[in-house]
Amino acid sequence: MKSKITSLTFTLALGALSLGSSSAAIAQQAMTEPQVRSTLTGHGYTKVHDLKFRDGMWYARARSANGKSVDLHIDARTGQMYPDKQVSQLSARDVRASLETQGYTRVHDVDFEDGLWNAKAENPAGKHVRLKIDAGSGKVVGVE
């Protein structure tokens, strides 16, 4: 009996360690500030400034290739850019449906602003969250 408890304790401890390391691996996958700057300039943006990391996303101001000032949201994991002048391919109803299929409940305050959909909801664990949603795919790209 003692060996079963010891074995179970070891298994649980190992699982907890692996969860901690996977969280660290996810955190290490986030783009760094120099990588974000490089990605933006590689896509033709110049005069990148006000670069900040907040709510799992990078935010920046820059000049587009046509010389116009633009605000950008950048997915910290993928580098996907969301300019503030972007047009949504989804409706608010589409966004609600997408969030519900991703496990969110009590979705409300869905609005489109600065190239991204915003919404408030409860995550699968029941915690109230604010979400940033891709205007093309409906996938969550930022959580606060």
N, C-alpha and C positions, 0 to 999 in steps of 0.2 A: 504494500500500500504506500509506504514511504517513497519508494522509487517512482511510483506513478505520480505522486504529488511533486517530487523533485523534477521529474521529466516535464510535467505540465508547467511548472514555474519557469523552467529553462526555456520552454517553447514560447511562453507568453513574453518573457524578457527579450528573447530574440526577435519576436514580432514587433515589440515596442521599439527596439533599436532600429529595425528595418524601416519602420514608419518614420522615425526621426531622420534617418539618412535619406529617405525618399523626399521628405520635405526640404532638406538641405539641397538635394539635387535639383528640385524644382526651382528653389530660390537662386541657385547658381545658373540656371538657364535664362534668367532675365537678362536682357540686353543692358550693357553698360552705357554710360553717357557718351563716351567716344564712339561706340558702335552705332548709337542712334544718330549722332551727328554725321557719321560716315554714310549711313543709309540715306539720310535726308539729302546730303549733297550728291550722292550717287544717283538720286532720282531728280536732280535738277533744281533742288531748293538751295537758295543762297541766303546769306545774312541770318543764319539760324541763331535765335536768342530766346531768352526766358525758358530754357529747357528745365523742366521739373518732373519729378516722379511722384505720382499720387494715385492712390486707389488702384494699384496694379498696372497703371499705364503711364507712359511718358507724354508730356504736353510740351509743345513748342510753338514759337512764332517764327515765321520765315518769309522769304520772298519766293514766289513760284517762278517758273521759267518765263512766264509772261510779265514778270515784274510786279505782280500784285501781292499785297500782304495777305498772309493766310495763317490761320490758327490750325494746328494739327494735333490729333490724338494718335499715339503710336502704341500698338500692342507690344508690351515688353517681352513677350515670348517669341513672337513671330516677326516683328518689325512691320507688320501691316499698318499702313498709314490711312488715317481718316481725316481728310481736310474738312474744315467747317462749312464749305460751300457744297458739299456732296449732296446729291439727291437720293432719297431713300427708294429702294425697290419694294419695300414692305409697307403695309398699313399697320396701324396700331393693333388691329385685330390679329394680323399675322404674327406680330411680336408677342402678343399674349399667348397665342397658341404655341409658338416656339418655346417660350419660357416654361409653359406647363409641360411640354414634352421633355424638357430638360430637368424636370423634377421640382420646379418652383411652384408655390401656391400663393393664394391671396395677392395676385398681381394687381397693382394699381399705379396711378400717376404715371402712365405711359405717355411719353412725349418725345418728339424728335427735335434735337438741338445740336448745332455745331457738327453735323455729319454723323452723329450717333443717336441711337434711341436710348432713352433713360427710362428706368422703371424702378419701382419699389416692390418688394415681394418677400416671401419667406422662403429660405433655402430648404433643401430636403431635410436638414436637421432641425427646422422650425425657427431658425434665427432670422430676424428682420434684416434685410440687406438692400442696398442701393446698387443697381446694375447698369452697366454700359453695354449696349448690344450692337453688333455689327448690322449696318443698314442693308446689307445685301444678303447675308446668310441667316440672320436672326440668332447667331450664337453669342453667348456672353463673352465679352472681351475684357471686362473690368468689374470688380466687386469691391464695395466699400462696406 
